[in-house]
Amino acid sequence: MRGIAWMGVALWGAGAVLMPLAIVRRVHQLRLAKDGFTLNRLSGTSFYRWTEVSRFGVVPVFGAVGFDFAAAL
């Protein structure tokens, strides 16, 4: 039982450290452009061209934006 409690403390602590960092770095930000879109995440920034994406839209279950990569030619 103590192990589960310590795991909860560790996860809460990680969230307490990472949340301010995420706010400062403006992670989970989506920028749309004519030629594609940019995603900011804790791990870095990624740019995807519209030609690389087959579907793009809101995922109803999560209320977040989702996309599928296009099949390789």
N, CA, C and O atoms as a Tripos MOL2 file, in Angstrom:
@<TRIPOS>MOLECULE
protein
  292   291    73     0     0
PROTEIN
NO_CHARGES

@<TRIPOS>ATOM
      1 N           0.8080   -1.1890    0.0000 N.3       1 MET1
      2 CA          0.0000    0.0000    0.0000 C.3       1 MET1
      3 C           0.8620    1.2680    0.0000 C.2       1 MET1
      4 O           0.5260    2.2650   -0.6400 O.2       1 MET1
      5 N           1.9890    1.2060    0.7380 N.am      2 ARG2
      6 CA          2.8860    2.3670    0.7650 C.3       2 ARG2
      7 C           3.4810    2.6480   -0.6110 C.2       2 ARG2
      8 O           3.6950    3.8010   -0.9870 O.2       2 ARG2
      9 N           3.7430    1.5740   -1.3550 N.am      3 GLY3
     10 CA          4.3040    1.7500   -2.6960 C.3       3 GLY3
     11 C           3.3680    2.5350   -3.5930 C.2       3 GLY3
     12 O           3.8110    3.3810   -4.3710 O.2       3 GLY3
     13 N           2.0860    2.2620   -3.4910 N.am      4 ILE4
     14 CA          1.0960    2.9780   -4.2940 C.3       4 ILE4
     15 C           1.0350    4.4450   -3.8670 C.2       4 ILE4
     16 O           0.9250    5.3380   -4.7070 O.2       4 ILE4
     17 N           1.1070    4.6840   -2.5660 N.am      5 ALA5
     18 CA          1.0870    6.0610   -2.0630 C.3       5 ALA5
     19 C           2.3030    6.8350   -2.5600 C.2       5 ALA5
     20 O           2.1640    7.9820   -2.9830 O.2       5 ALA5
     21 N           3.4920    6.2350   -2.5200 N.am      6 TRP6
     22 CA          4.6950    6.9060   -3.0020 C.3       6 TRP6
     23 C           4.6460    7.1380   -4.5140 C.2       6 TRP6
     24 O           5.1570    8.1420   -5.0100 O.2       6 TRP6
     25 N           4.0320    6.2100   -5.2360 N.am      7 MET7
     26 CA          3.8770    6.4070   -6.6770 C.3       7 MET7
     27 C           2.9790    7.6250   -6.9430 C.2       7 MET7
     28 O           3.2580    8.4180   -7.8410 O.2       7 MET7
     29 N           1.9130    7.7680   -6.1680 N.am      8 GLY8
     30 CA          1.0390    8.9310   -6.3050 C.3       8 GLY8
     31 C           1.7660   10.2280   -5.9950 C.2       8 GLY8
     32 O           1.5870   11.2270   -6.6930 O.2       8 GLY8
     33 N           2.5800   10.2170   -4.9570 N.am      9 VAL9
     34 CA          3.3630   11.4060   -4.5970 C.3       9 VAL9
     35 C           4.3400   11.7480   -5.7280 C.2       9 VAL9
     36 O           4.4920   12.9180   -6.0790 O.2       9 VAL9
     37 N           4.9900   10.7510   -6.2900 N.am     10 ALA10
     38 CA          5.9480   10.9870   -7.3740 C.3      10 ALA10
     39 C           5.2510   11.5490   -8.6140 C.2      10 ALA10
     40 O           5.7550   12.4830   -9.2370 O.2      10 ALA10
     41 N           4.1000   10.9890   -8.9730 N.am     11 LEU11
     42 CA          3.3770   11.4840  -10.1480 C.3      11 LEU11
     43 C           2.8570   12.8980   -9.9250 C.2      11 LEU11
     44 O           2.9160   13.7300  -10.8310 O.2      11 LEU11
     45 N           2.3490   13.1800   -8.7240 N.am     12 TRP12
     46 CA          1.8790   14.5240   -8.4190 C.3      12 TRP12
     47 C           3.0470   15.5060   -8.4810 C.2      12 TRP12
     48 O           2.9080   16.6060   -9.0150 O.2      12 TRP12
     49 N           4.1830   15.1120   -7.9410 N.am     13 GLY13
     50 CA          5.3670   15.9720   -7.9650 C.3      13 GLY13
     51 C           5.8410   16.2560   -9.3820 C.2      13 GLY13
     52 O           6.2160   17.3830   -9.7040 O.2      13 GLY13
     53 N           5.8240   15.2260  -10.2310 N.am     14 ALA14
     54 CA          6.2260   15.4260  -11.6270 C.3      14 ALA14
     55 C           5.2720   16.4000  -12.3170 C.2      14 ALA14
     56 O           5.7060   17.2560  -13.0880 O.2      14 ALA14
     57 N           3.9830   16.2700  -12.0410 N.am     15 GLY15
     58 CA          3.0110   17.1880  -12.6240 C.3      15 GLY15
     59 C           3.2030   18.6100  -12.1330 C.2      15 GLY15
     60 O           3.0640   19.5600  -12.9030 O.2      15 GLY15
     61 N           3.5210   18.7620  -10.8570 N.am     16 ALA16
     62 CA          3.7470   20.0810  -10.2770 C.3      16 ALA16
     63 C           4.9700   20.7580  -10.8900 C.2      16 ALA16
     64 O           5.0070   21.9840  -10.9970 O.2      16 ALA16
     65 N           5.9620   19.9820  -11.2890 N.am     17 VAL17
     66 CA          7.1630   20.5340  -11.9150 C.3      17 VAL17
     67 C           6.9290   20.7990  -13.4040 C.2      17 VAL17
     68 O           7.3470   21.8370  -13.9180 O.2      17 VAL17
     69 N           6.2710   19.8790  -14.0980 N.am     18 LEU18
     70 CA          6.1150   20.0000  -15.5410 C.3      18 LEU18
     71 C           5.0430   21.0000  -15.9720 C.2      18 LEU18
     72 O           5.1700   21.5990  -17.0400 O.2      18 LEU18
     73 N           3.9960   21.1950  -15.1790 N.am     19 MET19
     74 CA          2.9220   22.0990  -15.5800 C.3      19 MET19
     75 C           3.3950   23.5400  -15.7550 C.2      19 MET19
     76 O           3.0910   24.1390  -16.7870 O.2      19 MET19
     77 N           4.1220   24.1290  -14.8030 N.am     20 PRO20
     78 CA          4.6210   25.4970  -15.0440 C.3      20 PRO20
     79 C           5.5620   25.5740  -16.2500 C.2      20 PRO20
     80 O           5.5470   26.5580  -16.9900 O.2      20 PRO20
     81 N           6.3720   24.5420  -16.4440 N.am     21 LEU21
     82 CA          7.2570   24.4940  -17.6010 C.3      21 LEU21
     83 C           6.4460   24.4800  -18.8920 C.2      21 LEU21
     84 O           6.8040   25.1590  -19.8540 O.2      21 LEU21
     85 N           5.3640   23.7190  -18.9200 N.am     22 ALA22
     86 CA          4.5040   23.6500  -20.0990 C.3      22 ALA22
     87 C           3.8440   24.9940  -20.3740 C.2      22 ALA22
     88 O           3.6860   25.3790  -21.5330 O.2      22 ALA22
     89 N           3.4630   25.7020  -19.3380 N.am     23 ILE23
     90 CA          2.8300   27.0140  -19.5200 C.3      23 ILE23
     91 C           3.8350   28.0240  -20.0610 C.2      23 ILE23
     92 O           3.5180   28.7810  -20.9780 O.2      23 ILE23
     93 N           5.0330   28.0410  -19.5070 N.am     24 VAL24
     94 CA          6.0650   28.9850  -19.9380 C.3      24 VAL24
     95 C           6.4870   28.7120  -21.3830 C.2      24 VAL24
     96 O           6.6570   29.6480  -22.1640 O.2      24 VAL24
     97 N           6.6540   27.4550  -21.7390 N.am     25 ARG25
     98 CA          7.0920   27.0960  -23.0970 C.3      25 ARG25
     99 C           5.9490   27.0710  -24.0940 C.2      25 ARG25
    100 O           6.1710   26.8200  -25.2790 O.2      25 ARG25
    101 N           4.7210   27.3270  -23.6330 N.am     26 ARG26
    102 CA          3.5250   27.3260  -24.4950 C.3      26 ARG26
    103 C           3.3960   26.0300  -25.2700 C.2      26 ARG26
    104 O           3.2090   26.0370  -26.4860 O.2      26 ARG26
    105 N           3.4970   24.9300  -24.5650 N.am     27 VAL27
    106 CA          3.3600   23.6290  -25.2080 C.3      27 VAL27
    107 C           1.8970   23.3460  -25.5030 C.2      27 VAL27
    108 O           1.0020   24.0070  -24.9770 O.2      27 VAL27
    109 N           1.6770   22.3810  -26.3290 N.am     28 HIS28
    110 CA          0.3540   21.9960  -26.7970 C.3      28 HIS28
    111 C          -0.3140   23.1580  -27.5230 C.2      28 HIS28
    112 O          -1.5200   23.3750  -27.4140 O.2      28 HIS28
    113 N           0.4950   23.8880  -28.2570 N.am     29 GLN29
    114 CA          0.0030   24.9890  -29.0600 C.3      29 GLN29
    115 C           0.0040   24.5460  -30.5180 C.2      29 GLN29
    116 O           0.9580   23.9190  -30.9780 O.2      29 GLN29
    117 N          -1.0500   24.8670  -31.2350 N.am     30 LEU30
    118 CA         -1.2030   24.4980  -32.6370 C.3      30 LEU30
    119 C          -1.2680   25.7690  -33.4690 C.2      30 LEU30
    120 O          -2.0790   26.6550  -33.1970 O.2      30 LEU30
    121 N          -0.4130   25.8570  -34.4830 N.am     31 ARG31
    122 CA         -0.4130   27.0070  -35.3930 C.3      31 ARG31
    123 C          -0.6680   26.5050  -36.8040 C.2      31 ARG31
    124 O           0.0630   25.6600  -37.3200 O.2      31 ARG31
    125 N          -1.7100   27.0350  -37.4170 N.am     32 LEU32
    126 CA         -2.0730   26.6490  -38.7770 C.3      32 LEU32
    127 C          -1.5100   27.6510  -39.7720 C.2      32 LEU32
    128 O          -1.4650   28.8520  -39.5040 O.2      32 LEU32
    129 N          -1.0800   27.1450  -40.9270 N.am     33 ALA33
    130 CA         -0.5620   27.9860  -42.0040 C.3      33 ALA33
    131 C          -1.0250   27.4100  -43.3380 C.2      33 ALA33
    132 O          -1.5930   26.3180  -43.3860 O.2      33 ALA33
    133 N          -0.7830   28.1410  -44.4120 N.am     34 LYS34
    134 CA         -1.1850   27.6740  -45.7470 C.3      34 LYS34
    135 C          -0.5290   26.3530  -46.1190 C.2      34 LYS34
    136 O          -1.1750   25.4680  -46.6800 O.2      34 LYS34
    137 N           0.7520   26.2250  -45.8070 N.am     35 ASP35
    138 CA          1.5040   25.0480  -46.2360 C.3      35 ASP35
    139 C           1.5240   23.9080  -45.2200 C.2      35 ASP35
    140 O           2.0110   22.8220  -45.5350 O.2      35 ASP35
    141 N           1.0010   24.1290  -43.9940 N.am     36 GLY36
    142 CA          0.9890   23.0640  -42.9950 C.3      36 GLY36
    143 C           0.6520   23.5920  -41.6130 C.2      36 GLY36
    144 O           0.0330   24.6470  -41.4760 O.2      36 GLY36
    145 N           1.0590   22.8570  -40.5930 N.am     37 PHE37
    146 CA          0.8000   23.2810  -39.2170 C.3      37 PHE37
    147 C           1.9660   22.9120  -38.3190 C.2      37 PHE37
    148 O           2.7230   21.9840  -38.6020 O.2      37 PHE37
    149 N           2.0960   23.6600  -37.2270 N.am     38 THR38
    150 CA          3.1680   23.4640  -36.2670 C.3      38 THR38
    151 C           2.5720   23.0880  -34.9160 C.2      38 THR38
    152 O           1.6200   23.7130  -34.4480 O.2      38 THR38
    153 N           3.1450   22.0550  -34.2970 N.am     39 LEU39
    154 CA          2.7530   21.6320  -32.9540 C.3      39 LEU39
    155 C           3.9000   21.8970  -31.9970 C.2      39 LEU39
    156 O           5.0400   21.5150  -32.2610 O.2      39 LEU39
    157 N           3.5990   22.5510  -30.8900 N.am     40 ASN40
    158 CA          4.5850   22.7350  -29.8210 C.3      40 ASN40
    159 C           4.2870   21.7340  -28.7240 C.2      40 ASN40
    160 O           3.1550   21.6400  -28.2490 O.2      40 ASN40
    161 N           5.3120   20.9820  -28.3200 N.am     41 ARG41
    162 CA          5.1870   19.9950  -27.2440 C.3      41 ARG41
    163 C           6.3630   20.1430  -26.3020 C.2      41 ARG41
    164 O           7.3140   20.8630  -26.6070 O.2      41 ARG41
    165 N           6.3140   19.4740  -25.1620 N.am     42 LEU42
    166 CA          7.4460   19.5230  -24.2430 C.3      42 LEU42
    167 C           8.7150   18.9900  -24.8990 C.2      42 LEU42
    168 O           9.8170   19.4550  -24.6060 O.2      42 LEU42
    169 N           8.5530   18.0160  -25.7840 N.am     43 SER43
    170 CA          9.7170   17.4140  -26.4350 C.3      43 SER43
    171 C          10.2570   18.2630  -27.5820 C.2      43 SER43
    172 O          11.3200   17.9530  -28.1190 O.2      43 SER43
    173 N           9.5540   19.3250  -27.9700 N.am     44 GLY44
    174 CA         10.0330   20.1950  -29.0340 C.3      44 GLY44
    175 C           8.9130   20.6050  -29.9800 C.2      44 GLY44
    176 O           7.7400   20.3290  -29.7300 O.2      44 GLY44
    177 N           9.2860   21.2570  -31.0540 N.am     45 THR45
    178 CA          8.3470   21.7630  -32.0500 C.3      45 THR45
    179 C           8.4360   20.9000  -33.3030 C.2      45 THR45
    180 O           9.5250   20.5320  -33.7420 O.2      45 THR45
    181 N           7.2730   20.5830  -33.8710 N.am     46 SER46
    182 CA          7.2310   19.7820  -35.0980 C.3      46 SER46
    183 C           6.3590   20.4800  -36.1340 C.2      46 SER46
    184 O           5.2950   21.0060  -35.8090 O.2      46 SER46
    185 N           6.8150   20.4790  -37.3770 N.am     47 PHE47
    186 CA          6.0510   21.0580  -38.4870 C.3      47 PHE47
    187 C           5.6380   19.9400  -39.4280 C.2      47 PHE47
    188 O           6.4530   19.0860  -39.7770 O.2      47 PHE47
    189 N           4.3790   19.9390  -39.8390 N.am     48 TYR48
    190 CA          3.8480   18.9410  -40.7660 C.3      48 TYR48
    191 C           3.2140   19.6570  -41.9580 C.2      48 TYR48
    192 O           2.4160   20.5770  -41.7810 O.2      48 TYR48
    193 N           3.5660   19.2390  -43.1530 N.am     49 ARG49
    194 CA          2.9500   19.7970  -44.3660 C.3      49 ARG49
    195 C           1.5900   19.1450  -44.5760 C.2      49 ARG49
    196 O           1.3730   17.9950  -44.1960 O.2      49 ARG49
    197 N           0.6720   19.9000  -45.1900 N.am     50 TRP50
    198 CA         -0.6630   19.3510  -45.4540 C.3      50 TRP50
    199 C          -0.5920   18.1240  -46.3440 C.2      50 TRP50
    200 O          -1.4560   17.2520  -46.2520 O.2      50 TRP50
    201 N           0.4160   18.0330  -47.2030 N.am     51 THR51
    202 CA          0.5640   16.8710  -48.0870 C.3      51 THR51
    203 C           0.9380   15.6130  -47.3110 C.2      51 THR51
    204 O           0.7630   14.5050  -47.8190 O.2      51 THR51
    205 N           1.4510   15.7620  -46.0830 N.am     52 GLU52
    206 CA          1.8270   14.6240  -45.2430 C.3      52 GLU52
    207 C           0.6550   14.0930  -44.4300 C.2      52 GLU52
    208 O           0.7770   13.0550  -43.7790 O.2      52 GLU52
    209 N          -0.4880   14.7930  -44.4560 N.am     53 VAL53
    210 CA         -1.6300   14.4740  -43.6000 C.3      53 VAL53
    211 C          -2.8280   14.0570  -44.4490 C.2      53 VAL53
    212 O          -3.1640   14.7180  -45.4320 O.2      53 VAL53
    213 N          -3.4700   12.9510  -44.0570 N.am     54 SER54
    214 CA         -4.6570   12.5110  -44.7960 C.3      54 SER54
    215 C          -5.9480   13.0200  -44.1570 C.2      54 SER54
    216 O          -6.8970   13.3540  -44.8670 O.2      54 SER54
    217 N          -5.9930   13.0840  -42.8190 N.am     55 ARG55
    218 CA         -7.1770   13.5900  -42.1040 C.3      55 ARG55
    219 C          -6.7330   14.5190  -40.9830 C.2      55 ARG55
    220 O          -5.6940   14.3130  -40.3550 O.2      55 ARG55
    221 N          -7.5460   15.5480  -40.7470 N.am     56 PHE56
    222 CA         -7.2530   16.5260  -39.7080 C.3      56 PHE56
    223 C          -8.5790   17.0100  -39.1420 C.2      56 PHE56
    224 O          -9.4650   17.3920  -39.9070 O.2      56 PHE56
    225 N          -8.7410   17.0040  -37.8260 N.am     57 GLY57
    226 CA         -9.9870   17.4770  -37.2330 C.3      57 GLY57
    227 C         -10.0160   17.2560  -35.7350 C.2      57 GLY57
    228 O          -9.0170   16.8730  -35.1270 O.2      57 GLY57
    229 N         -11.1830   17.5030  -35.1490 N.am     58 VAL58
    230 CA        -11.3620   17.3620  -33.7110 C.3      58 VAL58
    231 C         -11.7510   15.9210  -33.3880 C.2      58 VAL58
    232 O         -12.6240   15.3480  -34.0400 O.2      58 VAL58
    233 N         -11.1010   15.3360  -32.3800 N.am     59 VAL59
    234 CA        -11.4310   14.0010  -31.8980 C.3      59 VAL59
    235 C         -12.5330   14.1770  -30.8490 C.2      59 VAL59
    236 O         -12.2630   14.6840  -29.7610 O.2      59 VAL59
    237 N         -13.7800   13.7640  -31.1570 N.am     60 PRO60
    238 CA        -14.9020   14.0380  -30.2600 C.3      60 PRO60
    239 C         -14.7370   13.4810  -28.8420 C.2      60 PRO60
    240 O         -15.1420   14.1270  -27.8760 O.2      60 PRO60
    241 N         -14.1580   12.3160  -28.7130 N.am     61 VAL61
    242 CA        -14.0240   11.6890  -27.3970 C.3      61 VAL61
    243 C         -13.1340   12.5260  -26.4760 C.2      61 VAL61
    244 O         -13.4370   12.6790  -25.2930 O.2      61 VAL61
    245 N         -12.0480   13.0620  -27.0090 N.am     62 PHE62
    246 CA        -11.0810   13.7940  -26.1940 C.3      62 PHE62
    247 C         -11.2370   15.3050  -26.2930 C.2      62 PHE62
    248 O         -10.7390   16.0270  -25.4300 O.2      62 PHE62
    249 N         -11.9170   15.8010  -27.3300 N.am     63 GLY63
    250 CA        -12.0410   17.2390  -27.5320 C.3      63 GLY63
    251 C         -10.7230   17.8840  -27.9180 C.2      63 GLY63
    252 O         -10.4990   19.0640  -27.6490 O.2      63 GLY63
    253 N          -9.8610   17.1170  -28.5440 N.am     64 ALA64
    254 CA         -8.5490   17.6090  -28.9630 C.3      64 ALA64
    255 C          -8.4220   17.4570  -30.4770 C.2      64 ALA64
    256 O          -9.1840   16.7240  -31.1070 O.2      64 ALA64
    257 N          -7.4600   18.1540  -31.0390 N.am     65 VAL65
    258 CA         -7.2000   18.0490  -32.4740 C.3      65 VAL65
    259 C          -6.3970   16.7950  -32.7380 C.2      65 VAL65
    260 O          -5.4650   16.4720  -32.0010 O.2      65 VAL65
    261 N          -6.7660   16.0870  -33.7990 N.am     66 GLY66
    262 CA         -6.0390   14.8840  -34.1910 C.3      66 GLY66
    263 C          -5.7970   14.8750  -35.6770 C.2      66 GLY66
    264 O          -6.4710   15.5770  -36.4310 O.2      66 GLY66
    265 N          -4.8320   14.0780  -36.1000 N.am     67 PHE67
    266 CA         -4.5640   13.9460  -37.5330 C.3      67 PHE67
    267 C          -3.9590   12.5860  -37.8100 C.2      67 PHE67
    268 O          -3.3680   11.9550  -36.9340 O.2      67 PHE67
    269 N          -4.1210   12.1470  -39.0570 N.am     68 ASP68
    270 CA         -3.5420   10.8920  -39.5410 C.3      68 ASP68
    271 C          -2.5240   11.2250  -40.6160 C.2      68 ASP68
    272 O          -2.7410   12.1140  -41.4390 O.2      68 ASP68
    273 N          -1.4210   10.5100  -40.5990 N.am     69 PHE69
    274 CA         -0.4350   10.6970  -41.6680 C.3      69 PHE69
    275 C          -0.9290   10.0650  -42.9580 C.2      69 PHE69
    276 O          -1.6130    9.0430  -42.9400 O.2      69 PHE69
    277 N          -0.5760   10.6820  -44.0750 N.am     70 ALA70
    278 CA         -0.9280   10.1460  -45.3880 C.3      70 ALA70
    279 C          -0.0790    8.9140  -45.6510 C.2      70 ALA70
    280 O           1.0300    8.7830  -45.1330 O.2      70 ALA70
    281 N          -0.6140    8.0200  -46.4580 N.am     71 ALA71
    282 CA          0.1280    6.8070  -46.8290 C.3      71 ALA71
    283 C           1.3480    7.1980  -47.6690 C.2      71 ALA71
    284 O           1.2810    8.1120  -48.4910 O.2      71 ALA71
    285 N           2.4420    6.5040  -47.4550 N.am     72 ALA72
    286 CA          3.6620    6.7700  -48.2270 C.3      72 ALA72
    287 C           3.4330    6.4160  -49.6870 C.2      72 ALA72
    288 O           2.8040    5.4050  -50.0020 O.2      72 ALA72
    289 N           3.9400    7.2400  -50.5570 N.am     73 LEU73
    290 CA          3.7760    6.9980  -51.9970 C.3      73 LEU73
    291 C           4.8130    6.0520  -52.5150 C.2      73 LEU73
    292 O           4.8230    5.7390  -53.7050 O.2      73 LEU73
@<TRIPOS>BOND
     1     1     2 1
     2     2     3 1
     3     3     4 2
     4     3     5 am
     5     5     6 1
     6     6     7 1
     7     7     8 2
     8     7     9 am
     9     9    10 1
    10    10    11 1
    11    11    12 2
    12    11    13 am
    13    13    14 1
    14    14    15 1
    15    15    16 2
    16    15    17 am
    17    17    18 1
    18    18    19 1
    19    19    20 2
    20    19    21 am
    21    21    22 1
    22    22    23 1
    23    23    24 2
    24    23    25 am
    25    25    26 1
    26    26    27 1
    27    27    28 2
    28    27    29 am
    29    29    30 1
    30    30    31 1
    31    31    32 2
    32    31    33 am
    33    33    34 1
    34    34    35 1
    35    35    36 2
    36    35    37 am
    37    37    38 1
    38    38    39 1
    39    39    40 2
    40    39    41 am
    41    41    42 1
    42    42    43 1
    43    43    44 2
    44    43    45 am
    45    45    46 1
    46    46    47 1
    47    47    48 2
    48    47    49 am
    49    49    50 1
    50    50    51 1
    51    51    52 2
    52    51    53 am
    53    53    54 1
    54    54    55 1
    55    55    56 2
    56    55    57 am
    57    57    58 1
    58    58    59 1
    59    59    60 2
    60    59    61 am
    61    61    62 1
    62    62    63 1
    63    63    64 2
    64    63    65 am
    65    65    66 1
    66    66    67 1
    67    67    68 2
    68    67    69 am
    69    69    70 1
    70    70    71 1
    71    71    72 2
    72    71    73 am
    73    73    74 1
    74    74    75 1
    75    75    76 2
    76    75    77 am
    77    77    78 1
    78    78    79 1
    79    79    80 2
    80    79    81 am
    81    81    82 1
    82    82    83 1
    83    83    84 2
    84    83    85 am
    85    85    86 1
    86    86    87 1
    87    87    88 2
    88    87    89 am
    89    89    90 1
    90    90    91 1
    91    91    92 2
    92    91    93 am
    93    93    94 1
    94    94    95 1
    95    95    96 2
    96    95    97 am
    97    97    98 1
    98    98    99 1
    99    99   100 2
   100    99   101 am
   101   101   102 1
   102   102   103 1
   103   103   104 2
   104   103   105 am
   105   105   106 1
   106   106   107 1
   107   107   108 2
   108   107   109 am
   109   109   110 1
   110   110   111 1
   111   111   112 2
   112   111   113 am
   113   113   114 1
   114   114   115 1
   115   115   116 2
   116   115   117 am
   117   117   118 1
   118   118   119 1
   119   119   120 2
   120   119   121 am
   121   121   122 1
   122   122   123 1
   123   123   124 2
   124   123   125 am
   125   125   126 1
   126   126   127 1
   127   127   128 2
   128   127   129 am
   129   129   130 1
   130   130   131 1
   131   131   132 2
   132   131   133 am
   133   133   134 1
   134   134   135 1
   135   135   136 2
   136   135   137 am
   137   137   138 1
   138   138   139 1
   139   139   140 2
   140   139   141 am
   141   141   142 1
   142   142   143 1
   143   143   144 2
   144   143   145 am
   145   145   146 1
   146   146   147 1
   147   147   148 2
   148   147   149 am
   149   149   150 1
   150   150   151 1
   151   151   152 2
   152   151   153 am
   153   153   154 1
   154   154   155 1
   155   155   156 2
   156   155   157 am
   157   157   158 1
   158   158   159 1
   159   159   160 2
   160   159   161 am
   161   161   162 1
   162   162   163 1
   163   163   164 2
   164   163   165 am
   165   165   166 1
   166   166   167 1
   167   167   168 2
   168   167   169 am
   169   169   170 1
   170   170   171 1
   171   171   172 2
   172   171   173 am
   173   173   174 1
   174   174   175 1
   175   175   176 2
   176   175   177 am
   177   177   178 1
   178   178   179 1
   179   179   180 2
   180   179   181 am
   181   181   182 1
   182   182   183 1
   183   183   184 2
   184   183   185 am
   185   185   186 1
   186   186   187 1
   187   187   188 2
   188   187   189 am
   189   189   190 1
   190   190   191 1
   191   191   192 2
   192   191   193 am
   193   193   194 1
   194   194   195 1
   195   195   196 2
   196   195   197 am
   197   197   198 1
   198   198   199 1
   199   199   200 2
   200   199   201 am
   201   201   202 1
   202   202   203 1
   203   203   204 2
   204   203   205 am
   205   205   206 1
   206   206   207 1
   207   207   208 2
   208   207   209 am
   209   209   210 1
   210   210   211 1
   211   211   212 2
   212   211   213 am
   213   213   214 1
   214   214   215 1
   215   215   216 2
   216   215   217 am
   217   217   218 1
   218   218   219 1
   219   219   220 2
   220   219   221 am
   221   221   222 1
   222   222   223 1
   223   223   224 2
   224   223   225 am
   225   225   226 1
   226   226   227 1
   227   227   228 2
   228   227   229 am
   229   229   230 1
   230   230   231 1
   231   231   232 2
   232   231   233 am
   233   233   234 1
   234   234   235 1
   235   235   236 2
   236   235   237 am
   237   237   238 1
   238   238   239 1
   239   239   240 2
   240   239   241 am
   241   241   242 1
   242   242   243 1
   243   243   244 2
   244   243   245 am
   245   245   246 1
   246   246   247 1
   247   247   248 2
   248   247   249 am
   249   249   250 1
   250   250   251 1
   251   251   252 2
   252   251   253 am
   253   253   254 1
   254   254   255 1
   255   255   256 2
   256   255   257 am
   257   257   258 1
   258   258   259 1
   259   259   260 2
   260   259   261 am
   261   261   262 1
   262   262   263 1
   263   263   264 2
   264   263   265 am
   265   265   266 1
   266   266   267 1
   267   267   268 2
   268   267   269 am
   269   269   270 1
   270   270   271 1
   271   271   272 2
   272   271   273 am
   273   273   274 1
   274   274   275 1
   275   275   276 2
   276   275   277 am
   277   277   278 1
   278   278   279 1
   279   279   280 2
   280   279   281 am
   281   281   282 1
   282   282   283 1
   283   283   284 2
   284   283   285 am
   285   285   286 1
   286   286   287 1
   287   287   288 2
   288   287   289 am
   289   289   290 1
   290   290   291 1
   291   291   292 2
@<TRIPOS>SUBSTRUCTURE
     1 MET1         2 RESIDUE 1 A MET
     2 ARG2         6 RESIDUE 1 A ARG
     3 GLY3        10 RESIDUE 1 A GLY
     4 ILE4        14 RESIDUE 1 A ILE
     5 ALA5        18 RESIDUE 1 A ALA
     6 TRP6        22 RESIDUE 1 A TRP
     7 MET7        26 RESIDUE 1 A MET
     8 GLY8        30 RESIDUE 1 A GLY
     9 VAL9        34 RESIDUE 1 A VAL
    10 ALA10       38 RESIDUE 1 A ALA
    11 LEU11       42 RESIDUE 1 A LEU
    12 TRP12       46 RESIDUE 1 A TRP
    13 GLY13       50 RESIDUE 1 A GLY
    14 ALA14       54 RESIDUE 1 A ALA
    15 GLY15       58 RESIDUE 1 A GLY
    16 ALA16       62 RESIDUE 1 A ALA
    17 VAL17       66 RESIDUE 1 A VAL
    18 LEU18       70 RESIDUE 1 A LEU
    19 MET19       74 RESIDUE 1 A MET
    20 PRO20       78 RESIDUE 1 A PRO
    21 LEU21       82 RESIDUE 1 A LEU
    22 ALA22       86 RESIDUE 1 A ALA
    23 ILE23       90 RESIDUE 1 A ILE
    24 VAL24       94 RESIDUE 1 A VAL
    25 ARG25       98 RESIDUE 1 A ARG
    26 ARG26      102 RESIDUE 1 A ARG
    27 VAL27      106 RESIDUE 1 A VAL
    28 HIS28      110 RESIDUE 1 A HIS
    29 GLN29      114 RESIDUE 1 A GLN
    30 LEU30      118 RESIDUE 1 A LEU
    31 ARG31      122 RESIDUE 1 A ARG
    32 LEU32      126 RESIDUE 1 A LEU
    33 ALA33      130 RESIDUE 1 A ALA
    34 LYS34      134 RESIDUE 1 A LYS
    35 ASP35      138 RESIDUE 1 A ASP
    36 GLY36      142 RESIDUE 1 A GLY
    37 PHE37      146 RESIDUE 1 A PHE
    38 THR38      150 RESIDUE 1 A THR
    39 LEU39      154 RESIDUE 1 A LEU
    40 ASN40      158 RESIDUE 1 A ASN
    41 ARG41      162 RESIDUE 1 A ARG
    42 LEU42      166 RESIDUE 1 A LEU
    43 SER43      170 RESIDUE 1 A SER
    44 GLY44      174 RESIDUE 1 A GLY
    45 THR45      178 RESIDUE 1 A THR
    46 SER46      182 RESIDUE 1 A SER
    47 PHE47      186 RESIDUE 1 A PHE
    48 TYR48      190 RESIDUE 1 A TYR
    49 ARG49      194 RESIDUE 1 A ARG
    50 TRP50      198 RESIDUE 1 A TRP
    51 THR51      202 RESIDUE 1 A THR
    52 GLU52      206 RESIDUE 1 A GLU
    53 VAL53      210 RESIDUE 1 A VAL
    54 SER54      214 RESIDUE 1 A SER
    55 ARG55      218 RESIDUE 1 A ARG
    56 PHE56      222 RESIDUE 1 A PHE
    57 GLY57      226 RESIDUE 1 A GLY
    58 VAL58      230 RESIDUE 1 A VAL
    59 VAL59      234 RESIDUE 1 A VAL
    60 PRO60      238 RESIDUE 1 A PRO
    61 VAL61      242 RESIDUE 1 A VAL
    62 PHE62      246 RESIDUE 1 A PHE
    63 GLY63      250 RESIDUE 1 A GLY
    64 ALA64      254 RESIDUE 1 A ALA
    65 VAL65      258 RESIDUE 1 A VAL
    66 GLY66      262 RESIDUE 1 A GLY
    67 PHE67      266 RESIDUE 1 A PHE
    68 ASP68      270 RESIDUE 1 A ASP
    69 PHE69      274 RESIDUE 1 A PHE
    70 ALA70      278 RESIDUE 1 A ALA
    71 ALA71      282 RESIDUE 1 A ALA
    72 ALA72      286 RESIDUE 1 A ALA
    73 LEU73      290 RESIDUE 1 A LEU
